[in-house]
Amino acid sequence: MKQSLPENGSVSPLNKPGKPAESLGVENLIRQMLKKYKTPFLLIRKSILEKQFNRFRKALPEVVPYYAIKANPHPKIVRFFAGLGACFDVASAAEMKLVLKQGVKPGHIIFANTIKSREDLVTARKRRVRLMTFDNEAELYKIAESFPGAHMILRIRVANRGSVVQLSLKFGAEPEQGCYLLRKAKSLGLVPKGVSFHVGSQSTNVENYLQALELTAGIFEEARENGMPLSIVDIGGGFPIQHFDNEIGINFERMAAQIRKQMKELFPKNTQFIAEPGRFFSGPAGVLVTQVVGKAFRDNKHFYYINDGIYQDFSGMMFDHCKYEFKTLRRGQKYMSVFAGPTCDSLDILSSTEEAPELFVGDVVYVKNIGAYSCASAVPNFNGFEPARIILV
């Protein structure tokens, strides 16, 4: 049954004053989409995808972006970024095939998982995706056997201080082993091309990037002295976005200026720089639209059950340590409230400290900046509840 917006769900004397133009634009879009689609649905705004792509290119013009499709692998998003000129970061043969199916050239893909199955390496060889990362000797032997002549990028372990998601716990060679591993790659018939690193996801500490670039420059210099010049620096991803309207401490352009300055000081002009933005590209474009399906009063709080939850498109709260700002179309005096998902699991409580007007069944609850690590990690049909429909607008 389609859950429709009550007539009084969006119109109130308190709906008029003090509402930013951007929010009004989002809410008008939501109202239009409610006339066409059942909730929950996830709106992906192409204008914001393009805006984020252009922000990145303007701030880091020397860096070629390889969109990390794990953030949101929807085929239409991949095609859209391909049309803008992006390259792509994939972590498996399945992701590789998805990207290639959208018409992307093999030379515009990096296989950026340092641990790859033999089967996936065979797929990479057959599909001519030559550029890939590694961080250990055992992986080199496996690659040399399955894909002779592959182009190798060494991933090193770097500081992840201040990042929401730590990524050096599982990946990255010690920098002092870098030159040895690159020489090993060459001795096995592989082609050493460069060095990569990842400072962790949602990183607001620019020092992580600057220190990683210094370590990378040291490996470049040692490799050059040993007759093995390198050409590619992959600065990874982790570029932060705002999840709340009034969030402070996030300034991508300022971070990018410092990163760019460091790159120019440490590396030759002919160095190729690439990056793997995921959240930064697709996160701000997403608006998840849900509706209240039930309500109660517990522990002196309004308790609202909405039709999307932790097992669906709020999965990033569990897997990505993400927090979101809940908004409503209804206006009015605000009370301490709880938002919970629709499943029978008590884990499926999204927030216990929200201030919201009193809501009724059918009222809209929406979240912005949820285009990354949401639908991508949703569980299909847990308790019979499907993730939101994805709509590009």
N, C-alpha and C positions, 0 to 999 in steps of 0.2 A: 504494500500500500504506500502510495506516495505521501510523504510527510510535507504538508504545505504550511506556509507561513501564515499564522493568524493575522487577521486584519490589524489587530492592535499590537502585533509583535514588532513592528518597525516604526509606528507612528505614535509620537508622544509629544506633549508640550516640552519635554526635556530633551527632545531629539535635536533641537535647533542650535542652541548656542555652543560655542567653544569647540567645534569639531573641525580638525584639520582637513584641508582640501583633499589630501591624499587618501585619508580614511573615508571621506565621503565618496570618493571615486571608487574605492574598493567595495564599499557597501552598496553603491548603486549597481556595480557589476554583479555582486552576489544576488541582489533582488532580480536582476534580469535572468540570471542562470537558474534561479529557483522556479521560474516559470517553465523551464525546459527540462530540468533534470531532477531526479530524486537525490536526496542526501543519503550518505555522505558523498561529496565530490571534492576533488583537489584541482583547483584552477592553477594552471601554469601560464603566466603572462609572458608572451613572447617579447613584449616591449622591455620587460625587466631582464630576460635572458640576454637580449642584445645590449642593454645598458651595462650589465655586469661584464660582458665580453669586452665592450669598448672601454670601460673603466680600466680593466686589466691591461689592455693593449696600450692605452695612453700612459699609464703609470709605469709600465715595464715594456717599453717598445722593443727592446732587444730580445725579449723572451717570447718564445713560441709556446702558446698554451696547448697542452694535451689534456683535454677534458677527461677527468677521472669518472668514467660512466657509472662506477659503483654508487656514486651519490644519487643518481637518478638515471637509470638506463632506458627510459621510455624511448622507443624508436623515433618518435616525432621530435623529441628533444635532441637526439643524436643527429638527425637530419638537419635540424635547424642550425645547430652549431657547425656542422659540416658546411652548410651554405655560407656561414660567416667566415669560413677559412680556418676553423679550429682543427687540430689534430687530436688524437685520442689515446688515453691510457686504459689498458685492459688488464685484467688479472686472471683470465681463464680463456680456454678455447671457446666457451659459450659466449663470453663477452666479445671476443675477437670476431666470431661469426656474425653476431648481431651488428657490430659496427661495419664490417665489410658488406653486409647485406644492404646497408644504407648508401652504398656507392662510394665509401671511403677507400682511398688507395692504401695498399699494404705499407707503403713507405711513410704514411701519416699515422702509424700506430706504434706505440711502445708496449711491449709485454712486460709490465712493471710489477710482476710478482716474483720475488727472489726465489721462491720454491715452486717448481712447476712439475707436473706429472710428465712421464715419457709420452703419454698419449697427446697431451696438450702441446708438447714440443714438436711432435710429428705434425700436428695440425698447423702450427706456426710455420714449419718448413714448407709444407704443401701450399700454404696460403701466402708464402713469401713475406712474412712479418719477421724481419731479421733483427730489429733492435729490441734488446731485452736486458733486464737487470739480474744481478746475482750478488751473493754476499758470502759464499763459502766454497771451498775446494770440491766437496762432494757434488755440488750443483754443476760445477764446471765439467767434471767427468761425464755427467749425465747429458749435459747440453752438447758436448763434443761428440758424443755417440749418436745423439738423435738429430742434431742440427749442426753439422760441420760448417764452419765459416760464419756462424752467427755473430752479430755485432754486440759487444758486451759493455754494459754500464755497471760499474761497481757501486753498490749501495753501502755507505758507511754509517756507522752509529754516531749520532750527534745528540746534543742536549735537547730535551723536550720540556725545559722548565717553563711553567705557566700555561702549558697546553692542556686543553680539556681532555683530550684523548692522547695517551702516551703511545708512541709507535716504535720506539727504540727498544722496548722490552722484548720484542719478537724478531726484529729485523735489523740488519746492519752489521758489517764487519768492523773490527777495530781499525781506526785510521792508520795506525802504524803497520798494519798488515796489507795496506792498500796496494803498494807497488808490487809486493810479492804476488798477490792474487792476480793482478793484471798481467804480470809476466807469466804466471801459470796459465792463464787463459790463452796467451799468445803461443806458448809451447804446445798447447793442445789443438792448435789449428783454428782457434777462435780469434776474433778481431777486437782488441781493446779499443774502446771509443771514448770513454769518459767516466765520470763519477757522479753519483746521485746521493741525495740525502732527503730525509723528511723530519721536520722539526716537531711533528705532532699536529693533531687536528685542532682547529679553532685556536691557533696560537696568536697571542697578543704580545709576545715578548720578542721584539725584533732582534735582540742579542742572539737568540738561537740561530737565526739566519746568518748573522754576521760572523759568528764563531764557526759555523759550518762551512761558510765560504773560505775562511782562513785555512781550515783543515783540508778542504778540497784543493786549494791553491798549492798547499805543500805537497800533496800527492801529484799534482800536475808537474810541479818543478822536479820532483824526484824521478818521475817517469820520463821527462824530457832528458834529464841527465843520463838516464839509462838507455837512451836511444829508442824510446817508445812514446812519442808525442801523442797527447790526447787532445780531443777537439770539442767534447760535449760536456756541459755542466747542467745537471738536472736538479733544480732547486726544490723539487717536490711540490707539495701543496700546503694545506694547513692555514691558508689565508682566512682571516676571521670575518664574520658578518654580524650584524646586529640581529638579535631575536626579539628585543623589546624596543618600543618606540623611543624611550628616553634613556636607552643604554649608553653609558659613557665608557671611555677607555679603548674604543675601537676606531682606528684611523688608518685604513688600508693605504691611502695615498702617502701618508707620512712614512709608514713602514717601507713602502715600495721605493721611496726616494733614497732612504738609507741603504736598502739592498742594492739599488742600482749604482749608487756611489761606490759601494764596496766591490761590486763586480768590475767596474771600470778600473779601479785601482789595482786589483789583484790578478787580472787575466788579460792575455793578449787580445787585440782587437778582433782577430779572426775566430775567437771562441764562439761556439754555438751554445746559446742558453735556451733551455726548455723548462717547463714547469707542469705540474699536474693538478690544477685547480679543479675541485669538485663542488664542494659546498658553496664556494664563493660564486660560482656560475649559476647553479640551479636553486640554491636555498632561498634567496630573496624573491624569486619568481612565484613561489608557491603560496596559495591561500587555501586552507582546508576548511570546508563548510560542513558543519554538522547541525543536528537539531536535538533538542531535549526530547527523550522518549519516556522519561519517568522522573518523579521527584519525591522527596521525603524530607523529614526534619530529624536529624540525628545529632546528638552531642551539642545541642544549641546552635546548629548550623543548617542552612539550606543545603540539601544534598541533591544534585542533579545528575541523572544518568543520560549520557549522550550516545549517539549511534556510531561512534568511532572511538577506539581505545588503544591501549598499550599493545595489544596483539595485532592491531591494524596500523593505521598511519601515525600513531603516536609511538611507534616502536623505537624511534630515535631517543626517547626518554630513557629507555632501558639500554639499548646497544650503543648509543652515541652520547650518553650523559647530557642530553639536551634539555633545556627548559624553554617553555613557550609562554607567550602572553595571550590569555584568553579574552576574547572580546564578544560583545553581544550587540544585536541590532536593537534590542529593547533598551530604553533608557529609564532612569528612575533612581531613587535612593538606593545606595549600595549596602549590602550586608555580607558578612563573612560566609563564604560558600565553599562547597566541595564539588568538583567535577569528576565523574567516574565514567569509565567505558561500559559497554553493554554486556560484557561476558560475565560468566558465573565465578570468575576468579577474583578474590579480594585484592590481588596484586594490581588489578585493573583500576586503580585510583590515580587520576592524572594530577590533581592538585587539591590540597586540603586548606589552602590559605588564600583563596581568591576573593576579591571583593566584586560583587556583581549585584545588579538589580534583581528583584524577585522575578523568577522566570516561570513559564508555564509550558506544558507539553506542546511541542511544535515550535517553540522559540528557537532562533538561530544562535549558535555559538560558533565563532570562527577564530582561526589562528593564522597569522601571517608568517612569512619567512620559514616555511615548512616544506620547501620544495626539494630538500636534500635529506637523505638518510631517514626517510619516513615511509613512503610506499615501497622503497627499495628493499627494506628489511621487514616488511609486513608479513604476517603469517596468513597463508590462504585459508580462509574458512574455519578458523578456530571457533568452536561453539556454533558454527554455521554462519558467522558474521564475515562478510566479504570486506576487503579493503575498499577505500574510496575509488570511485571512477575518476580517471585522470582526463582532464579537458584542457587542451591548449587553446588559449584565446588571444 
